[in-house]
Structures are given as structure tokens and as C-alpha cells.
Amino acid sequence: MIALRKSSERGYADHGWLKSFHSFSFAEYHDPRHMGVGNLRVINEDRIAPGTGFGTHGHRDMEIISYVLSGELGHRDSIGNGATIRPGDVQRMSAGSGIQHSEYNHAPSATTHFLQIWIEPNAHGIVPGYEQTHFADAEKRGRLRLVASSDGREGSVTIHADAALYAGLFDGAETASAPLDASRSAYVFLVRGSLSVNGCALQAGDAAHLQGESKLELADGGGAEVLVFDLAS
């Protein structure tokens, strides 16, 4: 079964300095039909205006991934990390027993466009942690590159969750296929461009939830950047 979630169906919030699309219920947007998929709880597509950002705030017991599409995102947290996240970077923050952090767009004229992803952990109260790795476009071109996993294999960032995240770039004749475990959930989120997922046409911001499927097939890419989640059901 493949369930499509169109970009236009997502929740939307305009805070002036922040414009955000919510794939799942978040903050003031609530839709009982879209509370998450498996242990995936949040995909927010955020645009932060120049010179603004999220002030210091706290999280607990959540694996949080930031994936920058354009611009830069400045990060500071209560466990001593200060970093700049750029396109191609994957940042993982394990909130665990509690962490404070801020996220800011320091650019005077450029908007920061990024994805904020939350995945429920498989253990609560762990020591908070941070990791950031860059994945070059060449590693994702015409294939699915593992960028986050529970065991950090293949150089991916380590998340404390029963989940894996892949990123890929597809254009023209480039295709990819992968077997799927029918007992788990696969969630495909198209970051930009156009792409066919098991024969279903997706445009930027669209998503496909695959359940009971034996294979994932990606084709017909038009400047596509895609994220694929392998999730505990």
C-alpha cells in the first residue's frame, strides 16, 4: 500500500521571521490523521528570515536531525557545541535527559531553508549528544546514501532510534531500487524537484508512505533531492 501526502495538504505557520510547513501535527497545527509515521514524529520545512532564529529552548527524549537546503544555520547548545550547518551537512542532536539549544540565521540578506526532523528514541534519559557530518553531492548522486542510522554504519550519524535515513539526488535516467521489509514502514519525502516513487509521481514537498511493499523504486527524477526513512512500525 502506498499513501500519498501532497505538499499542499501540510500544515502551515507564518510567524513573520519563520515560515514553516508541517508534515505531521506540530504546535498549533493538529490533524489526528497525521500524527507521524512509526517513530517519525516531525518533518518541518522551515525558512528563517535573515538575522533571526530560534532563541534558547529545551528538548527532552528526542532524536533531532537538521538538514540544511540553502543558507546556513548557526547552532549553540548547553553541552558546549557551537557549529554552523550548511547544505550537505546532517546534524544529529540527541536531547536525552535534557538539552538547551538555539538555532540562528546570522546572514544579513539570505534566508535559511532547512528541514527539522524528530524521531522518537528507543531509550529515555540518555546522556545528551551531538554529531555533525558532511555528505558530498557525489555520494548521493543517482543512489541512496545512508546518512543516519542506529549503529553509525557507513559513516552515517548515529541516532538512538530504530530508524535509518537515506538521502539521494536523481535526475534524468538515474534510478535506484532497494528491498523493503514489509514489517516496517518506509516514508519517502521529496525535498525538491520531481520524482517517481513506485510509479507514483511526486513533486517537491510531497511524501509517500509505503507499507507492505517489497521494493522501493525511484525513477524519472527532475532535479530531485529525496529523503527515505526506514522506520519501526
PEDA-V537155 format. One record per pair of residues at least 24 apart in sequence whose ideal C-beta (glycine too) atoms are under 10 Angstrom apart, sorted by the first residue. I is the first residue (numbers start at 0). J is the second residue. D is the distance in whole Angstrom. If there is no record, write none. Layout:
BEGIN
i:j:d
I:J:D
I:J:D
END
This chain:
BEGIN
i:j:d
0:208:8
0:209:7
0:210:5
0:211:5
0:212:7
1:185:9
1:187:9
1:196:7
1:197:6
1:198:9
1:199:6
1:207:6
1:208:7
1:209:5
1:210:8
1:211:9
1:212:7
2:36:9
2:186:10
2:199:10
2:206:9
2:207:7
2:208:4
2:209:8
2:210:8
3:187:10
3:196:9
3:199:6
3:200:9
3:201:8
3:205:7
3:206:7
3:207:6
3:208:8
4:32:10
4:33:7
4:36:9
4:42:10
4:186:9
4:187:10
4:188:9
4:201:10
4:204:9
4:205:7
4:206:4
4:207:7
4:208:7
5:201:9
5:202:8
5:204:8
5:205:6
5:206:8
6:44:9
6:188:10
6:189:8
6:201:9
6:202:7
6:203:7
6:204:3
6:205:5
6:206:8
7:202:10
7:204:8
7:205:9
8:32:10
8:33:8
8:204:9
8:205:9
8:206:10
9:33:8
9:42:9
9:43:9
9:44:8
9:204:7
9:205:9
9:206:9
10:43:9
11:44:10
12:43:9
12:45:10
13:46:10
14:47:10
14:48:9
14:51:9
15:48:7
15:51:9
16:46:10
16:47:7
16:48:5
16:49:9
16:50:9
16:51:4
16:52:8
16:53:10
16:104:9
17:43:10
17:45:6
17:46:7
17:47:6
17:48:7
17:51:7
17:52:8
17:53:8
17:104:10
17:111:10
18:44:9
18:45:7
18:46:5
18:47:8
18:48:8
18:110:9
18:112:10
19:43:5
19:44:7
19:45:5
19:46:7
19:47:9
19:115:8
20:44:4
20:45:8
20:46:9
20:114:10
20:204:7
21:45:10
21:115:10
22:114:9
22:116:9
22:186:9
22:188:7
22:204:9
22:206:6
23:117:9
23:206:10
25:115:9
25:117:9
35:117:9
35:118:9
35:119:8
35:186:9
35:230:9
36:184:5
36:185:9
36:186:5
36:206:9
36:208:6
36:209:10
36:210:9
36:228:8
36:230:6
36:232:9
37:118:9
37:119:9
37:160:10
37:161:9
37:162:8
37:183:7
37:184:4
37:185:9
37:186:8
37:208:9
37:210:10
37:228:8
37:229:9
37:230:3
37:231:5
37:232:5
38:62:9
38:117:10
38:118:6
38:119:4
38:120:8
38:121:8
38:160:6
38:161:6
38:162:6
38:184:9
38:228:9
38:230:6
38:231:5
38:232:9
39:116:8
39:117:8
39:118:6
39:119:8
39:160:9
39:162:7
39:164:9
39:184:8
39:186:6
39:188:10
39:208:10
39:228:6
39:230:5
39:231:9
40:116:9
40:117:5
40:118:7
40:119:6
41:114:10
41:115:6
41:116:6
41:117:4
41:118:8
41:119:10
42:66:10
42:114:6
42:115:8
42:116:6
42:117:8
42:186:8
42:188:6
42:206:8
42:226:8
42:228:9
43:113:9
43:114:7
43:115:4
43:116:8
43:117:8
44:68:8
44:112:8
44:113:8
44:114:6
44:115:8
44:188:9
44:190:8
44:203:9
44:204:7
45:72:9
45:102:9
45:104:10
45:110:10
45:111:8
45:112:7
45:113:6
45:114:7
45:115:6
46:70:9
46:104:9
46:110:5
46:111:7
46:112:5
46:113:8
47:72:8
47:102:8
47:103:8
47:104:4
47:106:9
47:109:10
47:110:7
47:111:4
47:112:8
47:113:8
48:104:7
48:106:10
48:109:10
48:110:6
48:111:8
49:104:6
49:105:8
49:106:5
49:107:6
49:108:5
49:109:6
49:110:7
49:111:8
50:103:8
50:104:7
50:105:7
50:106:7
50:107:6
50:108:9
51:103:7
51:104:6
51:105:10
51:110:10
51:111:9
52:101:7
52:102:5
52:103:3
52:104:5
52:105:8
52:111:8
53:100:8
53:101:6
53:102:4
53:103:7
53:104:10
53:115:9
54:100:10
54:101:6
54:102:9
54:103:8
55:99:5
55:100:7
55:101:5
55:102:10
56:98:10
56:99:7
56:100:7
56:101:7
56:102:9
57:94:8
57:97:6
57:98:7
57:99:5
57:100:8
58:92:8
58:93:9
58:94:4
58:95:9
58:97:8
58:98:6
58:99:8
58:100:7
58:117:9
58:127:9
59:94:5
59:95:7
59:96:7
59:97:5
59:98:8
59:120:10
59:123:8
59:124:9
59:127:9
60:93:9
60:94:6
60:95:7
60:96:8
60:97:9
60:119:8
60:120:6
60:122:9
60:123:5
60:124:7
60:125:8
60:159:10
61:92:9
61:93:8
61:94:5
61:95:9
61:98:10
61:117:5
61:118:7
61:119:7
61:120:7
61:123:10
61:159:10
61:160:9
62:91:7
62:92:8
62:93:6
62:94:8
62:95:9
62:116:8
62:117:7
62:118:4
62:119:7
62:120:5
62:121:9
62:125:10
62:128:10
62:147:8
62:149:10
62:156:10
62:157:9
62:158:4
62:159:6
62:160:5
62:162:8
63:90:8
63:91:7
63:92:5
63:93:8
63:94:6
63:98:9
63:100:9
63:115:7
63:116:7
63:117:6
63:118:8
63:129:10
63:158:9
64:89:6
64:90:7
64:91:6
64:92:8
64:114:8
64:115:8
64:116:4
64:117:8
64:118:7
64:130:10
64:146:9
64:147:6
64:156:8
64:158:7
64:162:10
64:164:7
64:226:10
65:89:8
65:90:4
65:91:8
65:92:8
65:102:7
65:113:6
65:114:7
65:115:6
65:116:8
65:131:9
66:90:8
66:113:6
66:114:4
66:115:8
66:116:7
66:134:10
66:146:8
66:147:10
66:164:9
66:166:8
66:190:8
66:224:10
66:226:7
67:111:7
67:112:7
67:113:4
67:114:8
68:111:9
68:112:4
68:113:6
68:114:7
68:190:7
68:191:7
68:224:8
69:109:8
69:110:7
69:111:7
69:112:5
69:113:8
69:191:10
70:104:6
70:105:10
70:106:6
70:109:5
70:110:6
70:111:4
70:112:6
70:113:8
71:103:9
71:104:7
71:105:7
71:106:6
71:109:8
71:111:6
71:113:9
72:102:6
72:103:7
72:104:7
72:105:9
72:106:10
72:111:5
72:112:10
72:113:6
72:115:10
73:101:8
73:102:7
73:103:4
73:104:7
73:105:5
73:106:9
73:111:9
74:100:6
74:101:7
74:102:6
74:103:8
74:129:8
74:131:8
75:99:9
75:100:6
75:101:5
75:102:8
75:103:8
76:100:4
76:101:8
76:102:10
76:127:8
76:129:7
77:101:10
77:127:8
78:126:9
78:127:5
78:128:8
78:129:7
79:129:9
80:127:10
80:128:9
80:129:5
80:130:9
80:131:8
82:129:8
82:131:6
83:131:9
84:111:9
84:113:7
84:131:7
84:133:10
85:111:10
85:131:10
85:133:8
86:112:9
86:113:9
86:133:9
86:136:9
86:224:10
87:132:9
87:133:5
87:134:6
87:135:6
87:136:7
87:138:9
87:139:9
87:146:10
87:166:9
88:113:10
88:131:6
88:132:7
88:133:5
88:134:8
88:146:10
88:156:10
89:116:10
89:130:9
89:131:7
89:132:6
89:133:8
89:134:6
89:144:10
89:146:5
89:147:6
89:155:8
89:156:5
89:164:8
89:166:8
90:129:8
90:130:7
90:131:5
90:132:8
90:147:10
90:156:8
91:116:10
91:118:10
91:128:8
91:129:7
91:130:5
91:131:7
91:132:8
91:146:9
91:147:6
91:151:10
91:155:9
91:156:4
91:157:7
91:158:6
91:159:9
91:164:10
92:127:8
92:128:7
92:129:5
92:130:8
92:131:9
92:156:10
92:158:10
93:120:7
93:122:10
93:125:6
93:126:8
93:127:6
93:128:4
93:129:7
93:130:8
93:157:9
93:158:7
93:159:6
93:160:9
94:120:8
94:125:9
94:127:6
94:128:9
94:159:10
95:120:8
95:122:9
95:123:8
95:124:6
95:125:4
95:126:6
95:127:4
95:128:7
95:159:8
96:123:8
96:124:5
96:125:7
96:126:7
96:127:6
97:124:9
97:127:7
98:126:10
98:127:4
98:128:9
98:129:8
99:127:9
100:127:9
100:129:9
112:190:10
112:191:10
114:188:8
114:190:7
114:226:8
116:147:9
116:158:10
116:162:10
116:164:8
116:188:9
116:226:8
116:228:9
117:160:10
118:147:8
118:158:6
118:159:9
118:160:5
118:161:9
118:162:5
118:164:8
118:228:8
118:230:8
118:231:10
119:159:10
119:160:6
119:161:9
119:162:9
119:230:10
119:231:9
120:158:8
120:159:5
120:160:5
120:161:9
120:162:10
121:149:8
121:158:9
121:159:6
121:160:6
121:161:5
121:162:9
121:231:8
122:159:6
122:160:9
123:159:10
125:159:6
128:157:8
128:158:10
128:159:8
129:156:10
130:155:10
130:156:5
130:157:6
130:158:9
131:156:7
132:156:5
132:157:10
134:166:7
136:166:10
136:168:6
136:224:9
137:168:9
138:166:9
138:167:10
138:168:9
139:165:9
139:166:5
139:167:5
139:168:5
139:169:9
139:224:8
139:225:9
140:167:8
140:168:5
140:169:8
140:170:8
140:173:7
141:167:8
141:168:7
141:169:6
141:170:8
141:171:9
141:172:9
141:173:4
141:174:8
141:175:7
141:217:10
141:220:9
142:166:10
142:167:6
142:168:9
142:169:9
142:173:8
142:174:10
142:175:6
142:177:10
142:217:10
143:167:5
143:168:10
143:169:9
143:175:5
143:176:9
143:177:6
143:215:8
143:217:8
143:225:8
143:226:9
143:227:6
144:168:9
145:227:10
145:229:9
146:226:8
147:226:10
147:228:9
148:229:9
160:230:9
160:231:8
161:229:9
161:230:8
161:231:4
161:232:10
162:186:10
162:228:6
162:229:6
162:230:5
162:231:7
163:227:9
163:228:7
163:229:4
163:230:8
164:188:10
164:226:6
164:227:7
164:228:6
164:229:8
164:230:9
165:215:10
165:225:8
165:226:7
165:227:4
165:228:8
165:229:8
166:190:8
166:224:7
166:225:7
166:226:6
166:227:8
167:194:9
167:217:7
167:220:9
167:223:8
167:224:7
167:225:5
167:226:8
167:227:7
168:192:9
168:220:8
168:222:9
168:223:7
168:224:6
168:225:8
169:193:9
169:194:6
169:195:9
169:217:6
169:218:8
169:219:8
169:220:3
169:221:8
169:222:9
169:223:4
169:224:8
169:225:7
170:194:10
170:219:10
170:220:5
170:221:7
170:222:6
170:223:7
170:224:10
171:219:9
171:220:7
171:221:8
171:222:10
172:218:9
172:219:9
172:220:9
173:217:8
173:218:8
173:219:10
173:220:6
173:223:9
174:216:7
174:217:6
174:218:5
174:219:8
174:220:8
175:215:8
175:216:8
175:217:5
175:218:8
175:220:9
175:225:9
175:227:9
176:214:6
176:215:6
176:216:5
176:217:7
176:218:9
177:214:7
177:215:5
177:216:8
177:217:9
177:227:8
177:229:9
178:212:10
178:213:7
178:214:6
178:215:8
179:209:6
179:210:9
179:211:9
179:212:5
179:213:6
179:214:6
179:215:5
179:227:10
179:229:8
180:212:10
180:213:9
180:229:8
180:232:9
181:209:10
181:210:8
181:211:5
181:212:7
181:213:6
181:232:10
182:210:10
182:211:9
182:231:9
182:232:7
183:209:10
183:210:9
183:228:10
183:229:6
183:230:6
183:231:6
183:232:6
184:208:7
184:209:7
184:210:6
184:211:10
184:212:10
184:228:8
184:229:8
184:230:4
184:231:8
184:232:5
185:209:4
185:210:8
185:212:7
185:214:10
185:215:6
185:227:7
185:228:7
185:229:6
185:230:7
186:210:10
186:226:8
186:227:7
186:228:4
186:229:9
186:230:6
187:215:7
187:217:8
187:225:6
187:226:7
187:227:5
187:228:8
188:224:10
188:225:7
188:226:5
188:227:8
188:228:7
189:217:10
189:220:10
189:223:7
189:224:8
189:225:5
189:226:8
190:223:8
190:224:4
190:225:6
190:226:6
191:221:10
191:222:7
191:223:7
191:224:5
191:225:9
192:220:6
192:221:5
192:222:4
192:223:4
192:224:6
192:225:8
193:219:7
193:220:7
193:221:4
193:222:7
193:223:6
194:218:8
194:219:7
194:220:5
194:221:7
194:222:9
194:223:4
194:224:9
194:225:6
195:219:4
195:220:8
195:221:10
195:223:9
196:225:8
196:227:9
201:225:8
END
